[in-house]
Amino acid sequence: MVTSLAGRSALSKTRAERVGLEDAGSLSALVAQSDIVMSIMPPERAEAFARDVAAEQKKQGKASLFVDCNAISPVTMKRITGYIKGAGAKCMDIGIIGGPPRKDGGGPSTRFYASGPHVDDIRFLDGHGIKLFDMGSEIGRASAIKMCYAGLTKGTNTLRTAVLLAGEMLGVGPELKSAISESQKDQWETMNKVVPFLPCDSGRWVGEMEQIAETFGSVGVTPLMHKGAAEVFRLLDASPLGAETRETMDKSRTLDQALAIYADTLRGKKAAE
């Protein structure tokens, strides 16, 4: 497996080295060396990357397979398919649900939902901690299930954060937390486990919420909930904790400590406005 680390951060280079990815150097070299190009990146970068790959495929006359695995709307996925097909190459759509496969093989498999006419070309992905689900030949179906699923999981986490943050700003934080801990024990446990550690991923989840909003709006479901979710993630990313990564975040941080930081960030935002 190869990648292109041109312009990437030191952390990205360290992660690539850790898992044995070879650096092909330029995108041109990556396309030249690859039978299959898999795109897994923040969703707001997915479409531009697909255009760049398509340009290289066309220039090189390479009819390789492009597999978009990003959290993007079916509408965005269909535009990407147009770029790749316009270059004379093949395209597949994958929606990833679940965390990365574990080295020890334990835990649930990472689910790769695949749609498009070339699923046989990627069946080798099935196994070693990944479960491949064939959703048929229609491009966009895999993206659709990812959008709906993440709309629940990440969207719910922004609701939990917003509720607690509003309580802090209204001066009823202790009473609200007491009420939730007594009558919503499952929610309280999840809030403590998740809400303090969202900022390290919030920056790349803003675009995902915007893609979900677009997806919902395209079928007549209100996009406003996930536009709001994007705003919550944008606020968390702007907090001092937004500079953390999964490797550097303080895993001992409490919910109260995190909420105090979020509230200070919101007060600063309101003052600036």
VENJO-V375804 format. One record per backbone hydrogen bond with DSSP energy under -1.0 kcal/mol. CO is the residue of the C=O (numbers start at 1). NH is the residue of the N-H. If there is no record, write none. Layout:
# VENJO-V375804
co: <CO,CO>
nh: <NH,NH>
This chain:
# VENJO-V375804
co: <1,3,5,9,10,11,12,13,14,15,16,22,26,27,28,29,30,35,37,39,42,43,45,46,47,48,49,50,51,52,53,54,55,56,57,57,64,65,66,67,68,70,73,74,75,76,77,78,79,80,81,82,84,85,90,92,93,95,97,102,110,111,112,113,114,115,118,119,122,123,129,130,131,133,136,138,140,141,142,143,144,145,146,147,148,149,150,150,152,153,154,155,156,157,158,159,160,161,162,163,164,165,166,167,168,172,173,174,175,176,177,178,179,180,184,185,186,187,188,189,190,191,194,195,198,198,202,205,206,207,208,209,210,211,212,213,214,216,216,217,223,224,225,226,227,228,229,230,231,232,233,234,239,240,241,245,249,250,254,255,256,257,258,259,260,261,262,263,264,265,266,267,268,269>
nh: <22,24,8,13,14,15,16,17,18,19,21,3,30,31,32,33,34,65,67,69,45,46,49,50,51,52,53,54,55,56,57,58,59,60,61,62,90,37,92,39,94,72,77,78,79,80,81,82,83,84,85,86,89,88,66,68,115,113,111,105,131,97,133,95,135,93,121,122,125,126,110,127,112,114,116,141,144,145,146,147,148,149,150,151,152,153,154,155,156,157,158,159,160,161,162,163,164,165,166,167,168,169,170,172,171,176,177,178,179,180,181,182,183,184,188,189,190,191,192,193,194,195,197,198,201,202,206,209,210,211,212,213,214,215,216,217,218,219,221,220,227,228,229,230,231,232,233,234,235,236,237,238,242,243,244,249,251,253,258,259,260,261,262,263,264,265,266,267,268,269,270,271,272,273>
